[in-house]
């Protein structure tokens, strides 16, 4: 898949260019949602040691990882994905995020999306095996499998046991990083989707899912990252899943808040453009 030319990001902006020291300075804001540690030499050396490998290449790998993230933030998703894949488990986090955001917004074919998300889930599985103590090893697996399941019918997703895998990965991610806002959002959406598809009673007794837990997790994500477009977007989506037509006003209000936020990178630009389209 990576060999073919990916659809390009249509909104390049100099403000999304984090060359040199700009990346480190903006990192905390850019990664408030996923709590990705800044990939400096010290952090990479720690990961290499945890994986039973010497850290002599830590500086080189750190530089490559930082460049992969720069490519992601400016919207060069294919470059970012391929650079991450080349670094194997150490680059899985950026590869899954780049490949997933590109698939969500810029891939048209459902078949291609399924193939992409399956590929990303495999990358995340390898990261879990190599780096089990990193919260994003588990979160990226949940992200990839969650997106994969959204491309199937709810019956197919439940029959394949994907929901349980998503829940398990999110629980582990939040155990390792309790303030992981994107994991809170994903867990809230997990509850909302099951309640919305099978009904409150069946959702609770069969899958342990509830509207109350959905609201709790989604509101926690908004509390942690009030300036994150995706936190507002998924809050809005959940209102539709949980309340149907009665949730339309709350969903529209959430989308409006997302649309008004100033994007900090290409991903957030795609998020805000999507929110604006829902209001048109």
Secondary structure, 3 states (H helix, E strand, C coil): CCCCCCCCCCCCCHHHCCCCCHHHHHHHHHCCCCCCCCCCHHHHHHHHHHCCCCCCCHHHHHHHHHHHHHHHHHCCHHHHHHHHHHCHHHHHHHHHHHHHHHHHHHCCCHHHHHHHHHHHHHHHHHHHHHCCCCHHHHHHHHHHHHHHHHCCCHHHHHHCCHHHHHHHHHHHHHHHCCCCHHHHHHHHHHHHHHHHHHCHHHHHHHHCCCHHHHHHHHHHHHHHCCCCHHHHHHHHHHHHHHHHHHHHHHHHHHHHHHHHCCCCCHHHHHHHHHHHHHHC
